Amino acid sequence: MISKKLFKKLGLFFDSKKLEAQQQRQELQDALRQLKNKQKLLKAELEDNSNEEERQQLEEKITILETQRRKGIDKLRNPDS
């Protein structure tokens, strides 16, 4: 079991394309986490807000974040497309 992990790491070390793809995937995952956290904060702020104009602006921002997250998730699931 340990040897499989070591061979995988060794393979990634020597195959720079795989290493680069793995790093990009990790960066995308981190960005998606940040977007999710920001979306949660905006939803909480939306619930607390009673001003109609501000609520509308927050809803637009949330919609934009949802779209960005959806695109990022699609990219993670289908990296070739």
PDB file with one MODEL, atoms N, CA, C and O in Angstrom:
MODEL        1
ATOM      1  N   MET A   1       0.826  -1.183   0.000  1.00  0.00           N
ATOM      2  CA  MET A   1       0.000   0.000   0.000  1.00  0.00           C
ATOM      3  C   MET A   1       0.873   1.251   0.000  1.00  0.00           C
ATOM      4  O   MET A   1       0.615   2.188  -0.755  1.00  0.00           O
ATOM      5  N   ILE A   2       1.885   1.269   0.825  1.00  0.00           N
ATOM      6  CA  ILE A   2       2.781   2.427   0.893  1.00  0.00           C
ATOM      7  C   ILE A   2       3.536   2.573  -0.419  1.00  0.00           C
ATOM      8  O   ILE A   2       3.763   3.688  -0.889  1.00  0.00           O
ATOM      9  N   SER A   3       3.927   1.449  -1.010  1.00  0.00           N
ATOM     10  CA  SER A   3       4.678   1.521  -2.257  1.00  0.00           C
ATOM     11  C   SER A   3       3.837   2.131  -3.375  1.00  0.00           C
ATOM     12  O   SER A   3       4.381   2.821  -4.237  1.00  0.00           O
ATOM     13  N   LYS A   4       2.528   1.895  -3.383  1.00  0.00           N
ATOM     14  CA  LYS A   4       1.665   2.498  -4.400  1.00  0.00           C
ATOM     15  C   LYS A   4       1.681   4.016  -4.284  1.00  0.00           C
ATOM     16  O   LYS A   4       1.755   4.726  -5.287  1.00  0.00           O
ATOM     17  N   LYS A   5       1.612   4.502  -3.054  1.00  0.00           N
ATOM     18  CA  LYS A   5       1.629   5.946  -2.837  1.00  0.00           C
ATOM     19  C   LYS A   5       2.969   6.529  -3.272  1.00  0.00           C
ATOM     20  O   LYS A   5       3.021   7.587  -3.898  1.00  0.00           O
ATOM     21  N   LEU A   6       4.041   5.835  -2.937  1.00  0.00           N
ATOM     22  CA  LEU A   6       5.363   6.322  -3.310  1.00  0.00           C
ATOM     23  C   LEU A   6       5.545   6.336  -4.823  1.00  0.00           C
ATOM     24  O   LEU A   6       6.108   7.282  -5.374  1.00  0.00           O
ATOM     25  N   PHE A   7       5.074   5.296  -5.493  1.00  0.00           N
ATOM     26  CA  PHE A   7       5.181   5.252  -6.947  1.00  0.00           C
ATOM     27  C   PHE A   7       4.336   6.353  -7.594  1.00  0.00           C
ATOM     28  O   PHE A   7       4.732   6.937  -8.602  1.00  0.00           O
ATOM     29  N   LYS A   8       3.200   6.621  -7.021  1.00  0.00           N
ATOM     30  CA  LYS A   8       2.349   7.687  -7.550  1.00  0.00           C
ATOM     31  C   LYS A   8       3.045   9.039  -7.415  1.00  0.00           C
ATOM     32  O   LYS A   8       3.062   9.833  -8.355  1.00  0.00           O
ATOM     33  N   LYS A   9       3.617   9.292  -6.240  1.00  0.00           N
ATOM     34  CA  LYS A   9       4.334  10.550  -6.027  1.00  0.00           C
ATOM     35  C   LYS A   9       5.555  10.644  -6.938  1.00  0.00           C
ATOM     36  O   LYS A   9       5.858  11.709  -7.476  1.00  0.00           O
ATOM     37  N   LEU A  10       6.247   9.529  -7.103  1.00  0.00           N
ATOM     38  CA  LEU A  10       7.425   9.505  -7.958  1.00  0.00           C
ATOM     39  C   LEU A  10       7.026   9.756  -9.403  1.00  0.00           C
ATOM     40  O   LEU A  10       7.708  10.482 -10.126  1.00  0.00           O
ATOM     41  N   GLY A  11       5.923   9.154  -9.821  1.00  0.00           N
ATOM     42  CA  GLY A  11       5.432   9.375 -11.180  1.00  0.00           C
ATOM     43  C   GLY A  11       5.051  10.822 -11.409  1.00  0.00           C
ATOM     44  O   GLY A  11       5.331  11.378 -12.471  1.00  0.00           O
ATOM     45  N   LEU A  12       4.415  11.438 -10.425  1.00  0.00           N
ATOM     46  CA  LEU A  12       4.057  12.846 -10.546  1.00  0.00           C
ATOM     47  C   LEU A  12       5.302  13.733 -10.597  1.00  0.00           C
ATOM     48  O   LEU A  12       5.328  14.754 -11.285  1.00  0.00           O
ATOM     49  N   PHE A  13       6.310  13.329  -9.870  1.00  0.00           N
ATOM     50  CA  PHE A  13       7.544  14.110  -9.840  1.00  0.00           C
ATOM     51  C   PHE A  13       8.201  14.133 -11.217  1.00  0.00           C
ATOM     52  O   PHE A  13       8.703  15.167 -11.657  1.00  0.00           O
ATOM     53  N   PHE A  14       8.193  12.997 -11.885  1.00  0.00           N
ATOM     54  CA  PHE A  14       8.857  12.910 -13.176  1.00  0.00           C
ATOM     55  C   PHE A  14       7.962  13.345 -14.336  1.00  0.00           C
ATOM     56  O   PHE A  14       8.465  13.680 -15.408  1.00  0.00           O
ATOM     57  N   ASP A  15       6.700  13.344 -14.145  1.00  0.00           N
ATOM     58  CA  ASP A  15       5.784  13.759 -15.205  1.00  0.00           C
ATOM     59  C   ASP A  15       5.269  15.167 -14.889  1.00  0.00           C
ATOM     60  O   ASP A  15       4.301  15.332 -14.147  1.00  0.00           O
ATOM     61  N   SER A  16       5.912  16.150 -15.450  1.00  0.00           N
ATOM     62  CA  SER A  16       5.603  17.538 -15.106  1.00  0.00           C
ATOM     63  C   SER A  16       4.202  17.946 -15.558  1.00  0.00           C
ATOM     64  O   SER A  16       3.576  18.792 -14.920  1.00  0.00           O
ATOM     65  N   LYS A  17       3.704  17.362 -16.640  1.00  0.00           N
ATOM     66  CA  LYS A  17       2.356  17.714 -17.095  1.00  0.00           C
ATOM     67  C   LYS A  17       1.316  17.267 -16.082  1.00  0.00           C
ATOM     68  O   LYS A  17       0.374  18.004 -15.792  1.00  0.00           O
ATOM     69  N   LYS A  18       1.480  16.074 -15.547  1.00  0.00           N
ATOM     70  CA  LYS A  18       0.544  15.589 -14.536  1.00  0.00           C
ATOM     71  C   LYS A  18       0.642  16.434 -13.274  1.00  0.00           C
ATOM     72  O   LYS A  18      -0.372  16.759 -12.655  1.00  0.00           O
ATOM     73  N   LEU A  19       1.854  16.784 -12.898  1.00  0.00           N
ATOM     74  CA  LEU A  19       2.056  17.604 -11.716  1.00  0.00           C
ATOM     75  C   LEU A  19       1.396  18.972 -11.883  1.00  0.00           C
ATOM     76  O   LEU A  19       0.737  19.472 -10.971  1.00  0.00           O
ATOM     77  N   GLU A  20       1.581  19.564 -13.052  1.00  0.00           N
ATOM     78  CA  GLU A  20       0.976  20.865 -13.318  1.00  0.00           C
ATOM     79  C   GLU A  20      -0.555  20.770 -13.303  1.00  0.00           C
ATOM     80  O   GLU A  20      -1.232  21.641 -12.758  1.00  0.00           O
ATOM     81  N   ALA A  21      -1.090  19.709 -13.905  1.00  0.00           N
ATOM     82  CA  ALA A  21      -2.543  19.516 -13.917  1.00  0.00           C
ATOM     83  C   ALA A  21      -3.077  19.316 -12.505  1.00  0.00           C
ATOM     84  O   ALA A  21      -4.143  19.827 -12.162  1.00  0.00           O
ATOM     85  N   GLN A  22      -2.339  18.577 -11.691  1.00  0.00           N
ATOM     86  CA  GLN A  22      -2.766  18.346 -10.314  1.00  0.00           C
ATOM     87  C   GLN A  22      -2.735  19.651  -9.516  1.00  0.00           C
ATOM     88  O   GLN A  22      -3.622  19.898  -8.699  1.00  0.00           O
ATOM     89  N   GLN A  23      -1.730  20.477  -9.747  1.00  0.00           N
ATOM     90  CA  GLN A  23      -1.644  21.765  -9.053  1.00  0.00           C
ATOM     91  C   GLN A  23      -2.783  22.689  -9.472  1.00  0.00           C
ATOM     92  O   GLN A  23      -3.364  23.380  -8.635  1.00  0.00           O
ATOM     93  N   GLN A  24      -3.102  22.703 -10.768  1.00  0.00           N
ATOM     94  CA  GLN A  24      -4.205  23.528 -11.242  1.00  0.00           C
ATOM     95  C   GLN A  24      -5.525  23.053 -10.650  1.00  0.00           C
ATOM     96  O   GLN A  24      -6.384  23.860 -10.292  1.00  0.00           O
ATOM     97  N   ARG A  25      -5.676  21.743 -10.552  1.00  0.00           N
ATOM     98  CA  ARG A  25      -6.895  21.176  -9.977  1.00  0.00           C
ATOM     99  C   ARG A  25      -7.022  21.598  -8.505  1.00  0.00           C
ATOM    100  O   ARG A  25      -8.108  21.958  -8.050  1.00  0.00           O
ATOM    101  N   GLN A  26      -5.920  21.552  -7.776  1.00  0.00           N
ATOM    102  CA  GLN A  26      -5.931  21.944  -6.364  1.00  0.00           C
ATOM    103  C   GLN A  26      -6.258  23.426  -6.215  1.00  0.00           C
ATOM    104  O   GLN A  26      -7.017  23.810  -5.325  1.00  0.00           O
ATOM    105  N   GLU A  27      -5.687  24.257  -7.084  1.00  0.00           N
ATOM    106  CA  GLU A  27      -5.970  25.693  -7.039  1.00  0.00           C
ATOM    107  C   GLU A  27      -7.440  25.963  -7.338  1.00  0.00           C
ATOM    108  O   GLU A  27      -8.058  26.828  -6.717  1.00  0.00           O
ATOM    109  N   LEU A  28      -7.999  25.216  -8.298  1.00  0.00           N
ATOM    110  CA  LEU A  28      -9.408  25.373  -8.627  1.00  0.00           C
ATOM    111  C   LEU A  28     -10.295  24.952  -7.461  1.00  0.00           C
ATOM    112  O   LEU A  28     -11.303  25.600  -7.178  1.00  0.00           O
ATOM    113  N   GLN A  29      -9.926  23.879  -6.792  1.00  0.00           N
ATOM    114  CA  GLN A  29     -10.683  23.435  -5.620  1.00  0.00           C
ATOM    115  C   GLN A  29     -10.646  24.494  -4.518  1.00  0.00           C
ATOM    116  O   GLN A  29     -11.659  24.758  -3.870  1.00  0.00           O
ATOM    117  N   ASP A  30      -9.492  25.088  -4.312  1.00  0.00           N
ATOM    118  CA  ASP A  30      -9.371  26.143  -3.302  1.00  0.00           C
ATOM    119  C   ASP A  30     -10.233  27.352  -3.665  1.00  0.00           C
ATOM    120  O   ASP A  30     -10.892  27.933  -2.802  1.00  0.00           O
ATOM    121  N   ALA A  31     -10.226  27.723  -4.936  1.00  0.00           N
ATOM    122  CA  ALA A  31     -11.030  28.855  -5.385  1.00  0.00           C
ATOM    123  C   ALA A  31     -12.519  28.553  -5.209  1.00  0.00           C
ATOM    124  O   ALA A  31     -13.292  29.433  -4.829  1.00  0.00           O
ATOM    125  N   LEU A  32     -12.918  27.319  -5.484  1.00  0.00           N
ATOM    126  CA  LEU A  32     -14.318  26.939  -5.317  1.00  0.00           C
ATOM    127  C   LEU A  32     -14.734  26.987  -3.849  1.00  0.00           C
ATOM    128  O   LEU A  32     -15.854  27.387  -3.533  1.00  0.00           O
ATOM    129  N   ARG A  33     -13.840  26.582  -2.960  1.00  0.00           N
ATOM    130  CA  ARG A  33     -14.131  26.676  -1.527  1.00  0.00           C
ATOM    131  C   ARG A  33     -14.343  28.127  -1.110  1.00  0.00           C
ATOM    132  O   ARG A  33     -15.262  28.444  -0.355  1.00  0.00           O
ATOM    133  N   GLN A  34     -13.477  28.998  -1.616  1.00  0.00           N
ATOM    134  CA  GLN A  34     -13.599  30.414  -1.281  1.00  0.00           C
ATOM    135  C   GLN A  34     -14.914  30.997  -1.805  1.00  0.00           C
ATOM    136  O   GLN A  34     -15.573  31.776  -1.116  1.00  0.00           O
ATOM    137  N   LEU A  35     -15.288  30.611  -3.030  1.00  0.00           N
ATOM    138  CA  LEU A  35     -16.550  31.084  -3.592  1.00  0.00           C
ATOM    139  C   LEU A  35     -17.734  30.590  -2.770  1.00  0.00           C
ATOM    140  O   LEU A  35     -18.697  31.324  -2.550  1.00  0.00           O
ATOM    141  N   LYS A  36     -17.655  29.344  -2.319  1.00  0.00           N
ATOM    142  CA  LYS A  36     -18.740  28.778  -1.520  1.00  0.00           C
ATOM    143  C   LYS A  36     -18.874  29.525  -0.194  1.00  0.00           C
ATOM    144  O   LYS A  36     -19.982  29.839   0.242  1.00  0.00           O
ATOM    145  N   ASN A  37     -17.744  29.804   0.436  1.00  0.00           N
ATOM    146  CA  ASN A  37     -17.772  30.540   1.703  1.00  0.00           C
ATOM    147  C   ASN A  37     -18.337  31.951   1.512  1.00  0.00           C
ATOM    148  O   ASN A  37     -19.132  32.429   2.321  1.00  0.00           O
ATOM    149  N   LYS A  38     -17.917  32.598   0.441  1.00  0.00           N
ATOM    150  CA  LYS A  38     -18.412  33.950   0.165  1.00  0.00           C
ATOM    151  C   LYS A  38     -19.914  33.913  -0.108  1.00  0.00           C
ATOM    152  O   LYS A  38     -20.646  34.806   0.318  1.00  0.00           O
ATOM    153  N   GLN A  39     -20.372  32.882  -0.816  1.00  0.00           N
ATOM    154  CA  GLN A  39     -21.788  32.738  -1.108  1.00  0.00           C
ATOM    155  C   GLN A  39     -22.590  32.549   0.180  1.00  0.00           C
ATOM    156  O   GLN A  39     -23.666  33.127   0.331  1.00  0.00           O
ATOM    157  N   LYS A  40     -22.075  31.748   1.102  1.00  0.00           N
ATOM    158  CA  LYS A  40     -22.760  31.548   2.381  1.00  0.00           C
ATOM    159  C   LYS A  40     -22.861  32.848   3.163  1.00  0.00           C
ATOM    160  O   LYS A  40     -23.897  33.145   3.759  1.00  0.00           O
ATOM    161  N   LEU A  41     -21.776  33.627   3.158  1.00  0.00           N
ATOM    162  CA  LEU A  41     -21.787  34.906   3.863  1.00  0.00           C
ATOM    163  C   LEU A  41     -22.810  35.866   3.260  1.00  0.00           C
ATOM    164  O   LEU A  41     -23.527  36.556   3.984  1.00  0.00           O
ATOM    165  N   LEU A  42     -22.871  35.903   1.926  1.00  0.00           N
ATOM    166  CA  LEU A  42     -23.824  36.793   1.277  1.00  0.00           C
ATOM    167  C   LEU A  42     -25.265  36.361   1.542  1.00  0.00           C
ATOM    168  O   LEU A  42     -26.146  37.206   1.700  1.00  0.00           O
ATOM    169  N   LYS A  43     -25.511  35.046   1.590  1.00  0.00           N
ATOM    170  CA  LYS A  43     -26.855  34.564   1.892  1.00  0.00           C
ATOM    171  C   LYS A  43     -27.262  34.936   3.318  1.00  0.00           C
ATOM    172  O   LYS A  43     -28.409  35.305   3.569  1.00  0.00           O
ATOM    173  N   ALA A  44     -26.320  34.835   4.236  1.00  0.00           N
ATOM    174  CA  ALA A  44     -26.614  35.223   5.619  1.00  0.00           C
ATOM    175  C   ALA A  44     -26.892  36.719   5.700  1.00  0.00           C
ATOM    176  O   ALA A  44     -27.796  37.154   6.413  1.00  0.00           O
ATOM    177  N   GLU A  45     -26.113  37.495   4.968  1.00  0.00           N
ATOM    178  CA  GLU A  45     -26.311  38.945   4.951  1.00  0.00           C
ATOM    179  C   GLU A  45     -27.659  39.290   4.301  1.00  0.00           C
ATOM    180  O   GLU A  45     -28.330  40.239   4.707  1.00  0.00           O
ATOM    181  N   LEU A  46     -28.037  38.512   3.296  1.00  0.00           N
ATOM    182  CA  LEU A  46     -29.317  38.727   2.622  1.00  0.00           C
ATOM    183  C   LEU A  46     -30.485  38.486   3.572  1.00  0.00           C
ATOM    184  O   LEU A  46     -31.465  39.231   3.555  1.00  0.00           O
ATOM    185  N   GLU A  47     -30.386  37.469   4.384  1.00  0.00           N
ATOM    186  CA  GLU A  47     -31.460  37.161   5.335  1.00  0.00           C
ATOM    187  C   GLU A  47     -31.619  38.265   6.387  1.00  0.00           C
ATOM    188  O   GLU A  47     -32.727  38.540   6.847  1.00  0.00           O
ATOM    189  N   ASP A  48     -30.521  38.879   6.754  1.00  0.00           N
ATOM    190  CA  ASP A  48     -30.551  39.918   7.778  1.00  0.00           C
ATOM    191  C   ASP A  48     -30.944  41.287   7.237  1.00  0.00           C
ATOM    192  O   ASP A  48     -31.309  42.183   7.998  1.00  0.00           O
ATOM    193  N   ASN A  49     -30.868  41.442   5.927  1.00  0.00           N
ATOM    194  CA  ASN A  49     -31.082  42.748   5.320  1.00  0.00           C
ATOM    195  C   ASN A  49     -32.558  42.953   4.978  1.00  0.00           C
ATOM    196  O   ASN A  49     -33.222  42.033   4.499  1.00  0.00           O
ATOM    197  N   SER A  50     -33.067  44.162   5.227  1.00  0.00           N
ATOM    198  CA  SER A  50     -34.465  44.463   4.925  1.00  0.00           C
ATOM    199  C   SER A  50     -34.607  45.496   3.807  1.00  0.00           C
ATOM    200  O   SER A  50     -35.712  45.703   3.305  1.00  0.00           O
ATOM    201  N   ASN A  51     -33.521  46.142   3.409  1.00  0.00           N
ATOM    202  CA  ASN A  51     -33.551  47.139   2.347  1.00  0.00           C
ATOM    203  C   ASN A  51     -33.688  46.431   0.994  1.00  0.00           C
ATOM    204  O   ASN A  51     -32.883  45.560   0.664  1.00  0.00           O
ATOM    205  N   GLU A  52     -34.712  46.809   0.210  1.00  0.00           N
ATOM    206  CA  GLU A  52     -35.002  46.120  -1.048  1.00  0.00           C
ATOM    207  C   GLU A  52     -33.863  46.251  -2.055  1.00  0.00           C
ATOM    208  O   GLU A  52     -33.503  45.273  -2.711  1.00  0.00           O
ATOM    209  N   GLU A  53     -33.294  47.447  -2.185  1.00  0.00           N
ATOM    210  CA  GLU A  53     -32.223  47.661  -3.156  1.00  0.00           C
ATOM    211  C   GLU A  53     -30.994  46.822  -2.806  1.00  0.00           C
ATOM    212  O   GLU A  53     -30.400  46.183  -3.674  1.00  0.00           O
ATOM    213  N   GLU A  54     -30.629  46.829  -1.553  1.00  0.00           N
ATOM    214  CA  GLU A  54     -29.471  46.049  -1.117  1.00  0.00           C
ATOM    215  C   GLU A  54     -29.736  44.553  -1.270  1.00  0.00           C
ATOM    216  O   GLU A  54     -28.836  43.796  -1.635  1.00  0.00           O
ATOM    217  N   ARG A  55     -30.958  44.130  -0.994  1.00  0.00           N
ATOM    218  CA  ARG A  55     -31.320  42.722  -1.156  1.00  0.00           C
ATOM    219  C   ARG A  55     -31.174  42.299  -2.618  1.00  0.00           C
ATOM    220  O   ARG A  55     -30.677  41.212  -2.912  1.00  0.00           O
ATOM    221  N   GLN A  56     -31.612  43.171  -3.529  1.00  0.00           N
ATOM    222  CA  GLN A  56     -31.523  42.868  -4.950  1.00  0.00           C
ATOM    223  C   GLN A  56     -30.058  42.755  -5.384  1.00  0.00           C
ATOM    224  O   GLN A  56     -29.695  41.858  -6.145  1.00  0.00           O
ATOM    225  N   GLN A  57     -29.228  43.667  -4.897  1.00  0.00           N
ATOM    226  CA  GLN A  57     -27.800  43.620  -5.225  1.00  0.00           C
ATOM    227  C   GLN A  57     -27.165  42.338  -4.686  1.00  0.00           C
ATOM    228  O   GLN A  57     -26.361  41.703  -5.370  1.00  0.00           O
ATOM    229  N   LEU A  58     -27.523  41.966  -3.476  1.00  0.00           N
ATOM    230  CA  LEU A  58     -26.982  40.738  -2.894  1.00  0.00           C
ATOM    231  C   LEU A  58     -27.432  39.511  -3.678  1.00  0.00           C
ATOM    232  O   LEU A  58     -26.652  38.584  -3.893  1.00  0.00           O
ATOM    233  N   GLU A  59     -28.692  39.509  -4.102  1.00  0.00           N
ATOM    234  CA  GLU A  59     -29.190  38.381  -4.894  1.00  0.00           C
ATOM    235  C   GLU A  59     -28.441  38.263  -6.215  1.00  0.00           C
ATOM    236  O   GLU A  59     -28.150  37.155  -6.666  1.00  0.00           O
ATOM    237  N   GLU A  60     -28.126  39.398  -6.840  1.00  0.00           N
ATOM    238  CA  GLU A  60     -27.363  39.380  -8.086  1.00  0.00           C
ATOM    239  C   GLU A  60     -25.961  38.825  -7.856  1.00  0.00           C
ATOM    240  O   GLU A  60     -25.466  38.021  -8.646  1.00  0.00           O
ATOM    241  N   LYS A  61     -25.329  39.259  -6.772  1.00  0.00           N
ATOM    242  CA  LYS A  61     -23.991  38.754  -6.448  1.00  0.00           C
ATOM    243  C   LYS A  61     -24.021  37.252  -6.187  1.00  0.00           C
ATOM    244  O   LYS A  61     -23.131  36.522  -6.624  1.00  0.00           O
ATOM    245  N   ILE A  62     -25.043  36.796  -5.478  1.00  0.00           N
ATOM    246  CA  ILE A  62     -25.176  35.365  -5.185  1.00  0.00           C
ATOM    247  C   ILE A  62     -25.365  34.574  -6.473  1.00  0.00           C
ATOM    248  O   ILE A  62     -24.787  33.499  -6.638  1.00  0.00           O
ATOM    249  N   THR A  63     -26.172  35.104  -7.381  1.00  0.00           N
ATOM    250  CA  THR A  63     -26.390  34.437  -8.669  1.00  0.00           C
ATOM    251  C   THR A  63     -25.090  34.329  -9.455  1.00  0.00           C
ATOM    252  O   THR A  63     -24.807  33.297 -10.063  1.00  0.00           O
ATOM    253  N   ILE A  64     -24.308  35.392  -9.440  1.00  0.00           N
ATOM    254  CA  ILE A  64     -23.020  35.381 -10.140  1.00  0.00           C
ATOM    255  C   ILE A  64     -22.099  34.327  -9.523  1.00  0.00           C
ATOM    256  O   ILE A  64     -21.450  33.567 -10.242  1.00  0.00           O
ATOM    257  N   LEU A  65     -22.044  34.286  -8.195  1.00  0.00           N
ATOM    258  CA  LEU A  65     -21.198  33.298  -7.523  1.00  0.00           C
ATOM    259  C   LEU A  65     -21.650  31.874  -7.835  1.00  0.00           C
ATOM    260  O   LEU A  65     -20.819  30.991  -8.046  1.00  0.00           O
ATOM    261  N   GLU A  66     -22.966  31.647  -7.864  1.00  0.00           N
ATOM    262  CA  GLU A  66     -23.483  30.317  -8.189  1.00  0.00           C
ATOM    263  C   GLU A  66     -23.057  29.898  -9.586  1.00  0.00           C
ATOM    264  O   GLU A  66     -22.671  28.751  -9.808  1.00  0.00           O
ATOM    265  N   THR A  67     -23.130  30.833 -10.529  1.00  0.00           N
ATOM    266  CA  THR A  67     -22.732  30.547 -11.904  1.00  0.00           C
ATOM    267  C   THR A  67     -21.243  30.229 -11.985  1.00  0.00           C
ATOM    268  O   THR A  67     -20.844  29.281 -12.661  1.00  0.00           O
ATOM    269  N   GLN A  68     -20.434  31.008 -11.307  1.00  0.00           N
ATOM    270  CA  GLN A  68     -18.990  30.773 -11.304  1.00  0.00           C
ATOM    271  C   GLN A  68     -18.657  29.418 -10.690  1.00  0.00           C
ATOM    272  O   GLN A  68     -17.808  28.686 -11.198  1.00  0.00           O
ATOM    273  N   ARG A  69     -19.335  29.092  -9.591  1.00  0.00           N
ATOM    274  CA  ARG A  69     -19.093  27.801  -8.941  1.00  0.00           C
ATOM    275  C   ARG A  69     -19.507  26.654  -9.856  1.00  0.00           C
ATOM    276  O   ARG A  69     -18.800  25.651  -9.957  1.00  0.00           O
ATOM    277  N   ARG A  70     -20.649  26.800 -10.522  1.00  0.00           N
ATOM    278  CA  ARG A  70     -21.119  25.752 -11.426  1.00  0.00           C
ATOM    279  C   ARG A  70     -20.104  25.508 -12.543  1.00  0.00           C
ATOM    280  O   ARG A  70     -19.811  24.359 -12.875  1.00  0.00           O
ATOM    281  N   LYS A  71     -19.571  26.581 -13.121  1.00  0.00           N
ATOM    282  CA  LYS A  71     -18.574  26.449 -14.176  1.00  0.00           C
ATOM    283  C   LYS A  71     -17.308  25.786 -13.650  1.00  0.00           C
ATOM    284  O   LYS A  71     -16.716  24.941 -14.323  1.00  0.00           O
ATOM    285  N   GLY A  72     -16.898  26.168 -12.452  1.00  0.00           N
ATOM    286  CA  GLY A  72     -15.702  25.572 -11.851  1.00  0.00           C
ATOM    287  C   GLY A  72     -15.894  24.093 -11.555  1.00  0.00           C
ATOM    288  O   GLY A  72     -14.983  23.296 -11.777  1.00  0.00           O
ATOM    289  N   ILE A  73     -17.055  23.720 -11.062  1.00  0.00           N
ATOM    290  CA  ILE A  73     -17.340  22.315 -10.766  1.00  0.00           C
ATOM    291  C   ILE A  73     -17.362  21.504 -12.057  1.00  0.00           C
ATOM    292  O   ILE A  73     -16.854  20.383 -12.098  1.00  0.00           O
ATOM    293  N   ASP A  74     -17.952  22.070 -13.116  1.00  0.00           N
ATOM    294  CA  ASP A  74     -17.948  21.385 -14.412  1.00  0.00           C
ATOM    295  C   ASP A  74     -16.521  21.188 -14.913  1.00  0.00           C
ATOM    296  O   ASP A  74     -16.194  20.144 -15.477  1.00  0.00           O
ATOM    297  N   LYS A  75     -15.683  22.187 -14.708  1.00  0.00           N
ATOM    298  CA  LYS A  75     -14.277  22.098 -15.129  1.00  0.00           C
ATOM    299  C   LYS A  75     -13.547  21.006 -14.335  1.00  0.00           C
ATOM    300  O   LYS A  75     -12.718  20.283 -14.888  1.00  0.00           O
ATOM    301  N   LEU A  76     -13.855  20.892 -13.047  1.00  0.00           N
ATOM    302  CA  LEU A  76     -13.231  19.836 -12.236  1.00  0.00           C
ATOM    303  C   LEU A  76     -13.672  18.443 -12.692  1.00  0.00           C
ATOM    304  O   LEU A  76     -12.861  17.520 -12.762  1.00  0.00           O
ATOM    305  N   ARG A  77     -14.943  18.305 -12.996  1.00  0.00           N
ATOM    306  CA  ARG A  77     -15.472  17.001 -13.385  1.00  0.00           C
ATOM    307  C   ARG A  77     -15.041  16.605 -14.791  1.00  0.00           C
ATOM    308  O   ARG A  77     -14.805  15.427 -15.056  1.00  0.00           O
ATOM    309  N   ASN A  78     -14.936  17.583 -15.699  1.00  0.00           N
ATOM    310  CA  ASN A  78     -14.557  17.326 -17.090  1.00  0.00           C
ATOM    311  C   ASN A  78     -13.384  18.220 -17.461  1.00  0.00           C
ATOM    312  O   ASN A  78     -13.589  19.240 -18.119  1.00  0.00           O
ATOM    313  N   PRO A  79     -12.173  17.880 -17.068  1.00  0.00           N
ATOM    314  CA  PRO A  79     -11.041  18.772 -17.318  1.00  0.00           C
ATOM    315  C   PRO A  79     -10.675  18.891 -18.790  1.00  0.00           C
ATOM    316  O   PRO A  79     -10.032  19.865 -19.185  1.00  0.00           O
ATOM    317  N   ASP A  80     -11.067  17.924 -19.608  1.00  0.00           N
ATOM    318  CA  ASP A  80     -10.698  17.952 -21.026  1.00  0.00           C
ATOM    319  C   ASP A  80     -11.548  18.919 -21.839  1.00  0.00           C
ATOM    320  O   ASP A  80     -11.106  19.423 -22.871  1.00  0.00           O
ATOM    321  N   SER A  81     -12.765  19.177 -21.377  1.00  0.00           N
ATOM    322  CA  SER A  81     -13.664  20.013 -22.175  1.00  0.00           C
ATOM    323  C   SER A  81     -13.545  21.467 -21.843  1.00  0.00           C
ATOM    324  O   SER A  81     -14.239  22.294 -22.434  1.00  0.00           O
TER     325      SER A  81
ENDMDL
END
